[in-house]
Amino acid sequence: MSDQPSEASRPPEKPGGADTPRPPEPPAAAEAAGTPAASEPGPSEARTAGATPADIARPSPAQASDGRRQRAQAAQQAGQPGSPWQHGAGAPVAKDDGMTARLRPPPPPLIRPAVLGSVLATALLSALFLSDGLGVNLLIVAVPASLAAFFAAQAAGRLLRPWTATWAVGGLALLAVPALRDAGWPTFLAVVSAFALGSLALHGSRSWPGVLIGSLGLFDSVVPGIIWGVRGVRARAGGSRANWGATLRTTAVALVLLVVFGTLFASADAAFAELLSSLMPEASVGAGPWRTLLFALGLAGALAAAHAAAAPVRWDGLTVRPGKPRGRAEWALPLIVLNLLFAAFITLQLVVLFGGYDKVRDVTGLSHAEYARQGFWQLLWATLLTLLVIALALRWAPRGGTGDRTLVRSVLGPLCVLTLVVVASALRRMDLYVDEYGLTRLRISVAAMELWLGVVLILILAAGVFGARFLPRAVAVSAAAGVLAFGLISPDGLIAEQNVQRFEDGRSTSIDIDYVKDLSADAVPALDRLPEPERSCALRFIQNDVLHDDTPWYATSWGEARAKEILEKRPVKGDGSDCYRVGREGTGDGYEPDDDGYDPY
């Protein structure tokens, strides 16, 4: 399959410069060339000798064809779209001004065979492997989709830059979370974050609007990508019918050989038959519509990725006008007052932060749970609002010169430092609460969120010293790294480990069976250490899900496979009748909720 357009789609060439005017030849030259002289009429002139002036003015069919060809070539040289199937033809190029002209790139070149092959591979693998769940199959599908984007960018002349490689590697690393963890909530966060990083890798955004919108910009390339793919297939199929036929024949022969000899080998050896059945996806008529939909989604997604790689929308062209600069006193006084309020609050917090539980009880008269529940959410909101205040303050900050920059740093720098102490206080409150009553999904999630906000504050401080050029991308990288770390530490496994450790150390007289039995298979290694009957009560529901599930290997996570191995060696005991009294002494969480039943954890 050639990378150049077919003969049918290539504009006709000028035969020997016939379209350019030539000076009249002298009679001697004309006679030497064997052409009739002007005084000797040719056959065509003889035919038109008796014609009317209107007939003489009417162009012949050959002259009309030459005129159309000249106009098409002139339009192509002027930048107007000719045939949409030509090499380099994408969406029709229309003259545009304003924001659209800044955002929209030139049309991508004709889709290459390597891109088409990668797109088709993505669609086939999506139909075969994504119908049974999520696991390592996401990585399998992402590899040819990434290759399609790489080949398309290479054809368009785009270079692989460090930030592009960072986004791409980060997105692929996030897809390892579904392959390792069985819990659905960190898997969801990882898949969404991987999509965002993949979109950033294709668009190469660097500003705040570019990073925020570019993380979702892949949706904008779905329809143009499909149109681009259809046009490319039509253009290549027109002049490469022999190549397409050879490709189809080769594929058909290879499939026939695989089916025939694979069937013979499978019938000859039971171990080989078992290997084939475990590796190959199970095909059924009932799953046909679902697999067809997955094929279409994989095809559209790969084409969108390839089109965005070849002709990315320039989301950095979206600019936000800076606010009107305020006077120094008008801008600084409210922030100075806020700094003083933060300092007064933190002065009291430092006593509690480093004083331990005795100091908490002496100063506040509250228990661990009451103290932690009283202020964590308020401090979390205070951190979020402080980031909003910093963003608005930078928008209306004075920008007169070096003195104004020094003022901005001297006011916002202490505010960021004081907010970091608020973050530390909130995390300390959560630590007291977890130490008393154990870890849950909500507690570990909000603690991770508060920790990431602290990282953002540190990045803002660094931007104030070294410049804010990389701040949008640094914040995006920190968010993706946080999601990756959150998935790799196995939240469900960590929750089970912490609660089992408290039970083994005697800090808790019982374990909340009603809560831990709803954890994912990632919690099985920790729950397996519990004594009976707590172990069987905690693992009964998980065992029913793991051992009775026939999910294929490509949709099974490592955590689920490890749990299945443990439960096959040591299955649960009893019929579950003892579980009605196990872990239910008192309340499940170790404390009585408020009278209104409200409990934020």
PLY file of the C-alpha trace (Angstrom):
ply
format ascii 1.0
element vertex 601
property float x
property float y
property float z
element edge 600
property int vertex1
property int vertex2
end_header
0.00 0.00 0.00
1.60 3.20 -1.13
1.81 6.28 1.05
1.13 8.50 -1.98
-2.28 9.20 -3.51
-3.63 7.01 -6.23
-3.59 8.01 -9.87
-7.31 8.58 -9.74
-6.98 11.08 -6.89
-3.82 12.88 -8.16
-4.44 16.09 -10.12
-3.68 15.64 -13.84
-0.25 16.87 -14.79
0.40 19.42 -17.50
1.49 17.53 -20.62
4.74 19.11 -21.63
3.71 22.56 -20.49
0.80 22.72 -22.93
-1.09 25.05 -20.61
1.54 27.79 -20.80
1.38 30.29 -23.68
4.04 29.85 -26.32
5.29 32.54 -28.75
4.22 32.10 -32.36
6.69 30.16 -34.42
8.00 31.51 -37.71
6.85 29.74 -40.86
10.24 28.14 -41.36
10.22 26.67 -37.92
6.69 25.46 -38.36
7.59 23.75 -41.60
10.67 22.21 -40.07
8.55 20.83 -37.25
6.16 19.30 -39.71
3.22 21.42 -38.58
0.93 23.18 -41.04
1.68 26.84 -41.58
-0.78 29.51 -40.65
-1.62 30.09 -44.32
-2.53 26.45 -44.79
-5.72 25.65 -42.95
-5.87 22.31 -41.20
-8.72 19.90 -41.14
-10.37 21.49 -38.11
-10.19 24.92 -39.69
-11.66 23.54 -42.87
-14.59 22.12 -40.90
-15.25 25.47 -39.25
-14.85 27.52 -42.39
-18.55 27.76 -42.92
-19.50 28.02 -39.26
-21.29 30.96 -37.70
-19.53 33.33 -35.24
-21.45 31.74 -32.33
-20.22 28.30 -33.32
-16.68 29.56 -33.56
-16.87 31.15 -30.09
-18.14 27.91 -28.50
-15.13 25.96 -27.02
-14.54 22.42 -28.00
-14.77 19.62 -25.37
-10.96 19.36 -25.17
-10.66 23.11 -24.62
-13.35 23.01 -21.92
-11.52 20.17 -20.15
-8.28 22.16 -20.28
-10.05 25.17 -18.81
-11.50 23.18 -15.93
-8.08 21.69 -15.22
-6.47 25.13 -15.18
-9.09 26.48 -12.78
-8.70 23.52 -10.42
-4.93 23.92 -10.40
-5.22 27.66 -9.80
-7.62 27.07 -6.91
-5.25 24.51 -5.39
-2.30 26.90 -5.63
-4.42 29.64 -4.02
-5.03 27.41 -0.96
-8.62 26.52 -1.79
-9.72 22.93 -1.29
-9.70 20.84 -4.40
-10.57 17.15 -4.26
-11.06 16.03 -0.65
-9.29 12.74 -1.38
-5.94 14.28 -2.24
-2.83 13.72 -0.14
-2.97 16.04 2.83
-6.71 16.54 2.55
-8.47 16.57 5.88
-11.41 18.72 6.75
-12.07 21.40 4.13
-9.95 24.44 4.82
-12.08 27.51 5.26
-10.81 30.97 5.79
-11.45 31.85 9.39
-10.48 34.58 11.76
-10.61 35.10 15.49
-10.55 32.42 18.16
-11.31 29.50 15.83
-8.32 30.38 13.66
-6.09 30.34 16.72
-7.40 27.01 17.97
-7.93 24.95 14.82
-4.83 23.39 13.27
-4.27 22.77 9.55
-5.78 19.50 8.27
-3.71 16.38 8.94
-1.98 14.47 6.16
-3.54 11.44 4.57
-3.81 8.62 7.07
-0.94 6.16 6.76
-1.15 2.36 6.55
0.60 2.01 9.93
-2.04 4.23 11.53
-4.85 2.26 9.90
-3.36 -1.02 11.08
-3.00 0.23 14.65
-6.55 1.58 14.64
-7.98 -1.72 13.41
-5.92 -3.62 15.98
-7.32 -1.38 18.73
-10.88 -1.99 17.57
-10.41 -5.77 17.37
-8.75 -5.99 20.78
-11.51 -3.85 22.28
-14.17 -6.19 20.94
-12.30 -9.30 22.11
-11.00 -8.27 25.54
-13.13 -5.48 27.01
-16.44 -7.31 27.29
-15.65 -9.23 30.50
-14.43 -6.51 32.86
-11.32 -4.45 33.48
-7.84 -5.72 34.16
-4.69 -6.01 32.12
-6.92 -5.82 29.02
-6.91 -2.02 29.27
-3.15 -1.99 28.84
-3.44 -4.45 25.94
-5.88 -2.17 24.14
-3.95 1.01 24.98
-0.74 -0.20 23.29
-2.01 -0.20 19.66
-3.98 3.00 20.31
-0.76 4.67 21.48
1.05 3.38 18.40
-1.67 4.84 16.16
-1.19 8.24 17.79
2.59 7.95 17.52
2.54 7.07 13.82
0.05 9.85 13.07
2.15 12.44 14.92
5.26 11.24 13.13
3.54 11.60 9.74
2.49 15.14 10.65
6.06 16.07 11.60
5.43 16.46 15.34
8.36 15.76 17.63
8.30 13.82 20.89
8.90 16.36 23.63
9.69 15.67 27.31
6.29 16.75 28.58
4.54 14.67 25.92
6.52 11.62 27.02
5.68 12.41 30.66
1.95 12.51 29.97
2.06 9.33 27.87
4.11 7.30 30.36
1.95 8.52 33.22
-1.24 7.52 31.44
0.04 4.02 30.71
1.26 3.67 34.31
-2.21 4.59 35.60
-3.70 1.77 33.52
-1.63 -0.63 35.62
-3.93 0.05 38.59
-6.86 -2.01 37.18
-4.39 -4.80 36.44
-3.18 -4.84 40.05
-6.17 -3.90 42.22
-9.65 -5.37 42.48
-11.27 -2.38 44.21
-13.50 -0.44 41.86
-13.10 3.07 43.27
-9.31 3.47 42.81
-9.68 1.78 39.42
-12.24 4.37 38.34
-9.99 7.24 39.43
-7.02 5.69 37.60
-8.90 5.15 34.32
-10.30 8.72 34.31
-6.86 10.14 35.11
-5.24 8.01 32.39
-7.70 9.38 29.85
-6.91 12.94 30.94
-3.15 12.39 30.70
-3.51 10.75 27.30
-5.45 13.75 26.03
-2.78 16.10 27.38
-0.09 14.04 25.67
-1.87 14.49 22.34
-2.54 18.22 22.69
0.61 19.39 24.50
-1.11 22.09 26.55
0.79 24.21 29.04
-1.48 27.07 30.23
-4.26 26.79 32.78
-7.08 26.80 30.17
-5.03 24.47 27.99
-4.42 21.95 30.78
-7.99 22.04 32.08
-9.73 21.82 28.70
-6.99 19.81 27.01
-7.48 16.97 29.49
-10.94 16.52 27.95
-10.01 17.68 24.45
-9.96 14.18 23.00
-13.77 14.27 22.76
-13.45 17.12 20.26
-11.53 14.84 17.87
-14.03 11.98 17.71
-16.10 13.18 14.75
-13.17 14.73 12.81
-11.18 11.55 13.42
-13.89 9.34 11.94
-14.24 11.59 8.89
-10.46 11.64 8.49
-10.28 7.85 8.65
-13.09 7.34 6.12
-11.48 9.76 3.68
-8.11 8.12 4.06
-9.50 4.63 3.44
-11.36 5.82 0.32
-8.30 7.59 -1.05
-6.03 4.60 -0.56
-8.55 2.02 -1.70
-9.00 3.84 -5.01
-5.44 3.30 -6.27
-4.33 0.29 -4.29
-6.95 -2.33 -5.05
-4.28 -4.91 -5.81
-2.58 -4.30 -2.48
-5.88 -4.51 -0.60
-6.70 -7.75 -2.34
-3.31 -9.22 -1.47
-3.71 -8.15 2.14
-7.15 -9.72 2.41
-5.99 -12.94 0.80
-2.98 -13.16 3.11
-5.14 -12.59 6.17
-7.69 -15.17 5.08
-5.02 -17.80 4.44
-3.39 -17.13 7.80
-6.73 -17.46 9.61
-7.56 -20.71 7.84
-4.15 -22.16 8.76
-4.52 -21.10 12.39
-7.99 -22.58 12.71
-7.15 -25.88 11.01
-3.87 -26.61 12.76
-5.00 -25.11 16.04
-8.00 -27.44 16.07
-5.81 -30.45 15.27
-3.31 -29.64 18.02
-6.06 -28.96 20.56
-7.73 -32.29 19.83
-4.37 -34.06 20.07
-3.28 -32.64 23.46
-5.54 -31.75 26.38
-2.99 -29.40 27.95
-2.70 -27.43 24.72
-6.48 -27.28 24.44
-6.71 -25.92 27.99
-4.07 -23.31 27.19
-5.93 -22.16 24.10
-9.26 -21.96 25.91
-7.73 -19.85 28.68
-5.96 -17.47 26.31
-8.66 -16.96 23.70
-11.78 -14.92 24.54
-15.03 -16.85 24.63
-17.18 -16.04 21.61
-20.96 -16.38 21.71
-23.86 -15.18 19.60
-25.47 -13.44 22.55
-22.41 -11.26 23.10
-22.34 -10.19 19.45
-24.11 -6.81 19.86
-22.00 -5.90 22.89
-18.76 -6.80 21.11
-19.87 -4.88 18.03
-20.41 -1.80 20.18
-16.99 -2.23 21.75
-15.45 -2.57 18.29
-17.07 0.70 17.22
-15.95 2.46 20.40
-12.40 1.20 20.01
-12.33 2.25 16.36
-13.67 5.74 17.11
-11.38 6.20 20.10
-8.25 5.17 18.20
-9.14 7.40 15.24
-9.77 10.31 17.61
-6.40 9.77 19.28
-4.60 9.55 15.95
-6.34 12.65 14.58
-5.55 14.62 17.74
-1.91 13.54 17.49
-1.68 14.64 13.84
-3.71 17.87 14.15
-4.17 18.81 17.82
-6.48 21.64 18.77
-4.41 24.46 20.24
-6.24 24.84 23.53
-3.49 27.16 24.71
-5.02 29.69 22.34
-7.77 30.19 24.91
-6.61 33.06 27.06
-8.08 34.58 30.18
-7.64 38.30 30.43
-5.97 39.38 33.67
-8.07 41.41 36.04
-7.68 45.10 36.51
-4.70 45.75 38.81
-5.66 47.15 42.18
-3.79 49.62 44.30
-1.32 48.29 46.79
-3.31 49.20 49.89
-6.62 48.08 48.40
-5.16 44.72 47.44
-2.88 43.99 50.40
-4.94 45.03 53.47
-7.64 42.29 53.23
-4.97 39.63 52.74
-2.91 40.92 55.66
-6.00 40.71 57.89
-6.53 37.13 56.68
-2.91 36.29 57.49
-3.36 37.61 61.03
-6.48 35.49 61.48
-4.62 32.40 60.26
-1.72 33.15 62.59
-4.03 33.46 65.62
-5.74 30.17 64.81
-2.48 28.34 64.17
-0.92 29.58 67.41
-3.56 27.67 69.31
-3.34 24.70 66.95
0.38 24.22 67.50
-0.22 23.53 71.17
-2.71 20.81 70.31
-0.82 19.53 67.27
2.27 18.58 69.25
0.73 18.11 72.68
-0.99 14.75 72.17
-4.30 13.51 73.56
-3.75 14.78 77.11
-3.32 18.32 75.84
-6.46 17.93 73.70
-8.50 16.85 76.72
-7.06 19.54 78.98
-7.58 22.38 76.52
-10.89 21.40 74.90
-12.48 18.80 77.18
-13.25 16.71 74.10
-12.43 13.10 73.34
-10.46 11.95 70.32
-13.54 11.39 68.16
-15.29 14.57 69.20
-12.18 16.68 68.57
-11.42 15.14 65.18
-15.01 15.19 63.94
-15.48 18.74 65.10
-12.97 20.39 62.78
-11.59 18.23 59.99
-14.16 19.13 57.37
-14.00 22.80 58.32
-10.24 22.80 57.88
-10.57 21.01 54.54
-12.93 23.70 53.30
-10.63 26.37 54.69
-7.80 24.95 52.58
-9.92 24.93 49.42
-11.15 28.47 50.00
-7.59 29.66 50.62
-6.54 28.33 47.22
-9.47 30.20 45.67
-8.44 33.39 47.48
-4.86 33.02 46.20
-6.09 32.58 42.60
-8.32 35.67 42.80
-5.59 37.69 44.53
-3.14 36.91 41.73
-5.74 37.96 39.17
-6.13 41.46 40.64
-2.61 41.86 42.04
-0.72 45.09 41.31
1.70 44.67 38.42
3.59 47.94 38.30
7.15 46.69 38.69
9.64 45.05 41.03
8.09 46.62 44.13
4.67 45.19 43.33
6.11 41.73 42.75
7.87 41.90 46.11
4.61 42.94 47.80
2.70 40.04 46.23
5.30 37.52 47.34
5.53 38.94 50.86
1.74 38.74 51.34
0.82 35.49 49.55
3.93 33.58 50.64
3.07 33.71 54.38
-0.56 32.85 53.53
0.58 29.66 51.78
2.86 28.74 54.70
0.09 29.31 57.25
-2.31 27.25 55.15
0.21 24.41 55.17
0.00 24.42 58.97
-3.80 24.22 58.65
-3.32 21.18 56.39
-1.06 19.59 59.00
-3.64 20.27 61.71
-6.40 18.65 59.67
-4.27 15.58 59.00
-3.40 15.35 62.69
-7.10 15.39 63.58
-7.73 12.57 61.15
-4.79 10.63 62.60
-6.31 10.88 66.07
-9.64 9.70 64.76
-8.20 6.73 62.84
-6.05 5.71 65.79
-9.16 5.52 67.93
-11.69 3.96 65.57
-9.86 2.52 62.58
-9.58 3.33 58.90
-12.42 3.49 56.38
-12.69 4.32 52.71
-14.02 7.82 53.33
-11.35 8.60 55.93
-8.46 7.54 53.72
-9.96 9.38 50.73
-10.37 12.75 52.44
-6.96 12.42 54.07
-5.40 11.81 50.65
-7.28 14.82 49.29
-6.01 17.06 52.06
-2.47 15.81 51.54
-2.64 16.63 47.82
-3.87 20.15 48.62
-0.75 20.56 50.72
1.36 19.53 47.73
-0.42 22.15 45.60
0.42 24.82 48.17
4.09 23.80 48.05
4.03 24.07 44.25
2.54 27.56 44.51
5.33 28.56 46.88
7.89 27.18 44.43
6.23 29.08 41.58
6.56 32.29 43.57
10.31 31.72 43.78
11.17 30.13 40.43
8.33 31.37 38.24
4.87 30.07 37.37
5.62 28.80 33.86
5.37 25.12 34.81
2.74 25.49 37.55
-0.32 24.24 35.56
1.50 21.14 34.34
3.12 20.55 37.74
-0.29 20.58 39.44
-1.63 18.12 36.85
1.38 15.84 37.36
0.93 15.94 41.13
-2.75 14.98 40.79
-1.92 12.06 38.48
0.92 10.93 40.77
-1.45 11.07 43.73
-4.04 8.92 41.95
-1.33 6.44 40.92
0.08 6.21 44.44
-3.44 5.89 45.87
-4.13 2.91 43.63
-0.77 1.23 44.14
-0.96 1.29 47.96
-4.21 -0.70 47.71
-6.68 1.33 49.84
-8.86 -1.69 50.68
-5.82 -3.70 51.66
-4.55 -0.84 53.83
-7.96 -0.46 55.51
-8.11 -4.17 56.30
-4.48 -4.20 57.48
-5.01 -1.28 59.89
-8.21 -2.70 61.38
-6.75 -6.19 61.77
-3.63 -4.71 63.41
-5.77 -2.80 65.92
-7.64 -6.02 66.71
-4.41 -7.99 67.17
-2.86 -5.31 69.38
-5.89 -5.23 71.65
-6.76 -1.60 70.86
-10.15 -2.84 69.69
-12.14 -5.59 71.36
-13.86 -6.51 68.11
-13.64 -5.89 64.39
-16.49 -4.41 62.40
-17.50 -7.44 60.33
-20.35 -5.56 58.68
-17.82 -3.14 57.19
-14.83 -5.33 56.29
-16.95 -8.00 54.60
-17.86 -5.45 51.91
-14.24 -4.72 51.01
-12.77 -5.98 47.76
-10.52 -8.98 47.19
-7.50 -6.74 47.89
-8.32 -7.07 51.61
-8.11 -10.89 51.70
-4.39 -11.21 52.69
-4.95 -9.04 55.78
-8.33 -10.53 56.73
-6.85 -14.01 56.39
-4.89 -13.38 59.63
-8.04 -13.07 61.74
-8.93 -15.90 64.14
-12.07 -17.94 63.71
-14.96 -17.25 63.51
-14.04 -13.64 62.60
-12.01 -14.81 59.59
-14.81 -16.84 58.01
-17.38 -14.13 58.69
-15.21 -11.47 57.08
-14.28 -13.56 54.03
-17.55 -15.37 53.28
-18.95 -12.83 50.85
-15.59 -12.22 49.21
-15.12 -15.97 48.70
-18.51 -16.26 46.99
-17.50 -13.52 44.56
-13.97 -14.77 43.87
-14.32 -18.55 43.68
-17.60 -18.59 41.75
-16.47 -16.01 39.19
-15.27 -17.32 35.82
-13.69 -14.06 34.69
-10.95 -14.69 32.09
-7.32 -13.92 32.82
-7.24 -10.60 30.97
-10.08 -9.21 33.11
-8.75 -10.53 36.42
-6.60 -8.30 38.61
-3.57 -9.49 40.52
-5.37 -8.79 43.79
-8.27 -11.02 42.78
-5.94 -13.81 41.64
-4.04 -13.67 44.94
-7.29 -13.76 46.93
-8.49 -16.77 44.94
-5.26 -18.62 45.68
-5.57 -17.92 49.42
-9.22 -18.94 49.64
-8.68 -22.12 47.64
-6.04 -23.23 50.16
-8.05 -22.12 53.21
-11.76 -21.82 52.47
-14.12 -20.32 55.00
-15.65 -22.56 57.67
-19.16 -23.01 58.95
-22.48 -21.90 57.56
-22.32 -18.31 58.76
-24.72 -18.70 61.69
-22.08 -17.43 64.14
-21.63 -14.21 62.18
-24.80 -12.63 63.62
-23.08 -12.02 66.94
-19.45 -11.58 65.84
-18.23 -7.99 65.68
-21.48 -6.51 66.92
-20.68 -5.72 70.53
-21.62 -2.07 70.92
-21.64 -0.01 67.78
-19.75 -0.97 64.68
-17.52 2.07 64.66
-16.69 2.22 68.37
-18.78 5.26 69.30
-22.35 6.40 69.43
-23.30 8.89 66.70
-24.94 12.20 67.39
-28.60 12.34 68.26
-29.44 13.35 64.71
-27.54 10.36 63.31
-25.07 12.54 61.42
-21.59 11.06 60.97
-19.32 12.54 58.28
-17.05 9.48 58.35
0 1
1 2
2 3
3 4
4 5
5 6
6 7
7 8
8 9
9 10
10 11
11 12
12 13
13 14
14 15
15 16
16 17
17 18
18 19
19 20
20 21
21 22
22 23
23 24
24 25
25 26
26 27
27 28
28 29
29 30
30 31
31 32
32 33
33 34
34 35
35 36
36 37
37 38
38 39
39 40
40 41
41 42
42 43
43 44
44 45
45 46
46 47
47 48
48 49
49 50
50 51
51 52
52 53
53 54
54 55
55 56
56 57
57 58
58 59
59 60
60 61
61 62
62 63
63 64
64 65
65 66
66 67
67 68
68 69
69 70
70 71
71 72
72 73
73 74
74 75
75 76
76 77
77 78
78 79
79 80
80 81
81 82
82 83
83 84
84 85
85 86
86 87
87 88
88 89
89 90
90 91
91 92
92 93
93 94
94 95
95 96
96 97
97 98
98 99
99 100
100 101
101 102
102 103
103 104
104 105
105 106
106 107
107 108
108 109
109 110
110 111
111 112
112 113
113 114
114 115
115 116
116 117
117 118
118 119
119 120
120 121
121 122
122 123
123 124
124 125
125 126
126 127
127 128
128 129
129 130
130 131
131 132
132 133
133 134
134 135
135 136
136 137
137 138
138 139
139 140
140 141
141 142
142 143
143 144
144 145
145 146
146 147
147 148
148 149
149 150
150 151
151 152
152 153
153 154
154 155
155 156
156 157
157 158
158 159
159 160
160 161
161 162
162 163
163 164
164 165
165 166
166 167
167 168
168 169
169 170
170 171
171 172
172 173
173 174
174 175
175 176
176 177
177 178
178 179
179 180
180 181
181 182
182 183
183 184
184 185
185 186
186 187
187 188
188 189
189 190
190 191
191 192
192 193
193 194
194 195
195 196
196 197
197 198
198 199
199 200
200 201
201 202
202 203
203 204
204 205
205 206
206 207
207 208
208 209
209 210
210 211
211 212
212 213
213 214
214 215
215 216
216 217
217 218
218 219
219 220
220 221
221 222
222 223
223 224
224 225
225 226
226 227
227 228
228 229
229 230
230 231
231 232
232 233
233 234
234 235
235 236
236 237
237 238
238 239
239 240
240 241
241 242
242 243
243 244
244 245
245 246
246 247
247 248
248 249
249 250
250 251
251 252
252 253
253 254
254 255
255 256
256 257
257 258
258 259
259 260
260 261
261 262
262 263
263 264
264 265
265 266
266 267
267 268
268 269
269 270
270 271
271 272
272 273
273 274
274 275
275 276
276 277
277 278
278 279
279 280
280 281
281 282
282 283
283 284
284 285
285 286
286 287
287 288
288 289
289 290
290 291
291 292
292 293
293 294
294 295
295 296
296 297
297 298
298 299
299 300
300 301
301 302
302 303
303 304
304 305
305 306
306 307
307 308
308 309
309 310
310 311
311 312
312 313
313 314
314 315
315 316
316 317
317 318
318 319
319 320
320 321
321 322
322 323
323 324
324 325
325 326
326 327
327 328
328 329
329 330
330 331
331 332
332 333
333 334
334 335
335 336
336 337
337 338
338 339
339 340
340 341
341 342
342 343
343 344
344 345
345 346
346 347
347 348
348 349
349 350
350 351
351 352
352 353
353 354
354 355
355 356
356 357
357 358
358 359
359 360
360 361
361 362
362 363
363 364
364 365
365 366
366 367
367 368
368 369
369 370
370 371
371 372
372 373
373 374
374 375
375 376
376 377
377 378
378 379
379 380
380 381
381 382
382 383
383 384
384 385
385 386
386 387
387 388
388 389
389 390
390 391
391 392
392 393
393 394
394 395
395 396
396 397
397 398
398 399
399 400
400 401
401 402
402 403
403 404
404 405
405 406
406 407
407 408
408 409
409 410
410 411
411 412
412 413
413 414
414 415
415 416
416 417
417 418
418 419
419 420
420 421
421 422
422 423
423 424
424 425
425 426
426 427
427 428
428 429
429 430
430 431
431 432
432 433
433 434
434 435
435 436
436 437
437 438
438 439
439 440
440 441
441 442
442 443
443 444
444 445
445 446
446 447
447 448
448 449
449 450
450 451
451 452
452 453
453 454
454 455
455 456
456 457
457 458
458 459
459 460
460 461
461 462
462 463
463 464
464 465
465 466
466 467
467 468
468 469
469 470
470 471
471 472
472 473
473 474
474 475
475 476
476 477
477 478
478 479
479 480
480 481
481 482
482 483
483 484
484 485
485 486
486 487
487 488
488 489
489 490
490 491
491 492
492 493
493 494
494 495
495 496
496 497
497 498
498 499
499 500
500 501
501 502
502 503
503 504
504 505
505 506
506 507
507 508
508 509
509 510
510 511
511 512
512 513
513 514
514 515
515 516
516 517
517 518
518 519
519 520
520 521
521 522
522 523
523 524
524 525
525 526
526 527
527 528
528 529
529 530
530 531
531 532
532 533
533 534
534 535
535 536
536 537
537 538
538 539
539 540
540 541
541 542
542 543
543 544
544 545
545 546
546 547
547 548
548 549
549 550
550 551
551 552
552 553
553 554
554 555
555 556
556 557
557 558
558 559
559 560
560 561
561 562
562 563
563 564
564 565
565 566
566 567
567 568
568 569
569 570
570 571
571 572
572 573
573 574
574 575
575 576
576 577
577 578
578 579
579 580
580 581
581 582
582 583
583 584
584 585
585 586
586 587
587 588
588 589
589 590
590 591
591 592
592 593
593 594
594 595
595 596
596 597
597 598
598 599
599 600
